[in-house]
Amino acid sequence: MTSLDDTSPPPPRPEHFNMAAHVLRRATGQPDKVALTIMQKGKAEELTYGALAKRVYDIAGALRARGISDGAPVLLRLGNTVEFPLVFLGCIAAGLVPVVTSAQLTQPEITKMSAQVAPVLIVSEAGLSLPDPMPCKMCAPGDLTGVAPAMPSPGDPSGPAYIVFTSGTSGVPRPVLHAHRALWARGMMIDGWYGLRSDDRVLHAGAFNWTYTLGCGLLDPWSVGATALIPAAGTPPTDLPTLIAQYRASIFAAAPGVYRQMLRGVVPPCPALRHGLSAGEKMAPSLHSAVSTAMGVQVHEAFGMSECSTFISGSPARPAPADTLGFAQAGRRVAILGSDGQPVPRNTPGVIAIGADDPGLMLGYVAAPNETKARFTPDHAWFLTGDWGAMGPDGAISYLGRHDDMMNAGGYRLSPLEVETALTAHPDVTEAAAFEVALGPGKTTIALAYTATAPCSKVDLEAFAAARLARYKVPRLFLHVAALPRGANGKILRRQLRQDFEDSNGQA
């Protein structure tokens, strides 16, 4: 039995599809229902579906009045404010391609990223870093008004819609171009992961520039007529449980790191909460247990990436077996491939791949055809994620880590997640990241960076690991750090840990 799941074909694709029109179609039937709430303790900024649609179409009209060519990129420099989704959807409604970026980027970072997409316009809030030199004209969100509204027209589902950047875990963030059909394809997550209903109130604790937040926190709830709840910029994670209770959130979504931080504060009863969602990195079993105990709900994980969003997950209707990501969502074609590009036997490690014909898959990396081609098998049947996994007899998929992060221990390929899971069970360790380091020519070993209130005894950590791991899996170096390096989307940057170790001449 091979590691292949292609039992359920996707539903027929629509002949015409516009992302903005699809998101806003609920405004006709429920104009007075709250679509978005930007939350703060004691107060909130709300936007109804009717007001959402009106403001988006007004922005679309103002953009069209500028005479920008269809399909041109517009760089967004906006924070977690209501203007972000308004301008994002306004660009799409106007036939332009919004380029989503993090508000935290520095000037050198945004300058490099801007050069990759060559924007014709930048829409920016005050105080955010901008490219230097400026490549085009700039305006504020408030400037996009005073013109007749423009309605989106039905278009090609495979036409360009928006651009996001990868997290940069491979070294350099790359601009990913998505089609309008990417949102239609996300419908397979509604039952396959979210268990999302029109009466839900979905609270997502992430930045809008991340596809996880943009889709799960805004576009998908709006597509079914639900209410999106977003914390105001600067909200500390420890305040989130109170906001969940205060605003009666029924679904909460965040990266594992956010769950971990929010449990450090007081967690009040949250009677409206049905379940949690997690993505961005694998959640440790110990954290799963802690969340379940503190909040009284189950957390359903999903695996995805900027190039395709999520396509493997557990769900309320089909929870993931312990220590797995879950199953291929209905309508997805997923496999675990060997070095020959063919599905490996069940329970055999390999590269997680999704069918090249998946409607949610990117159109490609901007202006990088060779890099795009390299992500597919030679027969163009599969898109290679670069992540390792294994498919069990029941079809559930276990995550083994990034291909780049896989370690060599005594001649065995080893996932850092296995080591990290064992060590985060230590009562004094709060977070851990395992990585392979070079000690000299042809000599490597496993190191573990960890956070704790105080350095732990190396002897104690080694004994704790040895009781849970085979000898060749036990780290030889233990590094106490103030915090683990993370990218803009919260993922641990093991590459940076390796580099920092080498730059310090291997001084543990």
KAUR-V271470 format. One record per helix or strand of 3 or more residues. SS is the DSSP state (a for helix, b for strand). FROM is the first residue (numbers start at 1). TO is the last residue. Records with the same first field share a line. If there is no record, write none. Layout:
SS: FROM-TO / FROM-TO
This chain:
a: 19-27 / 49-64 / 82-93 / 107-117 / 141-143 / 181-185 / 187-194 / 211-224 / 237-246 / 256-262 / 285-295 / 369-374 / 403-405 / 416-423 / 458-466 / 471-473 / 494-503
b: 34-40 / 43-48 / 73-77 / 97-100 / 121-124 / 137-139 / 160-165 / 175-179 / 201-204 / 227-231 / 251-254 / 275-278 / 299-305 / 309-313 / 326-328 / 334-337 / 350-355 / 382-391 / 397-402 / 407-409 / 412-414 / 431-440 / 443-451 / 477-480
